[in-house]
Amino acid sequence: MSILVPFDGSDLAVAALVRATTLGDAFDETVVAVTIIPERDAEYARDHDWLGPNEEFDMGEIVAQLHEQVADVAPEADFHHEVVGRYASAGRIAKKLRRTAKSADASLVAIGSDNAGHMVSSIHSVGSSVASDEAFDVLIVRSSLPPDASPTDSPGW
């Protein structure tokens, strides 16, 4: 079994990865960080801070940068990336995440989301579709970690 973390490099994704790592250690489960990347979509990449304003889209560079970020936060975590079409909708990305969670035998998906609200149904975007799948439990991380936190700091558990 594993704990899957949709990872886009944001502060909340980092916080979700740290919390997942803590839980993975406690329950002896592998942590898998996964990034879904729309092919050749520079605008999407810039919106996620994967590219600078004048940088060309380079899939290899983006994957390497995200992999390095995951390794810095959670060295024992596995990192995978999946590619979707350039104009993939949030629903298509969520479907890819759900399939990845199932193929990784995830018991838990840890989602970083600042708009989770009080009910899972109020999550807008990819998170709502992933959270509604009954094949795994869902942990919604709504607050970032302090800048000096690390996976061994046991963030509020």
Stockholm file with secondary structure:
# STOCKHOLM 1.0

chainA/1-157         MSILVPFDGSDLAVAALVRATTLGDAFDETVVAVTIIPERDAEYARDHDWLGPNEEFDMGEIVAQLHEQVADVAPEADFHHEVVGRYASAGRIAKKLRRTAKSADASLVAIGSDNAGHMVSSIHSVGSSVASDEAFDVLIVRSSLPPDASPTDSPGW
#=GR chainA/1-157 SS CEEEEECCSSHHHHHHHHHHHHHHHHHTCEEEEEEEEETTCHHHHHHTTSSCTTCCCCHHHHHHHHHHHHHHHCTTSEEEEEEECTTCCHHHHHHHHHHHHHHTTEEEEEEECTTCTTSGGGCCSHHHHHHTCTTSEEEEECSCCCTTCCGGGCCCC
#=GC SS_cons         CEEEEECCSSHHHHHHHHHHHHHHHHHTCEEEEEEEEETTCHHHHHHTTSSCTTCCCCHHHHHHHHHHHHHHHCTTSEEEEEEECTTCCHHHHHHHHHHHHHHTTEEEEEEECTTCTTSGGGCCSHHHHHHTCTTSEEEEECSCCCTTCCGGGCCCC
//
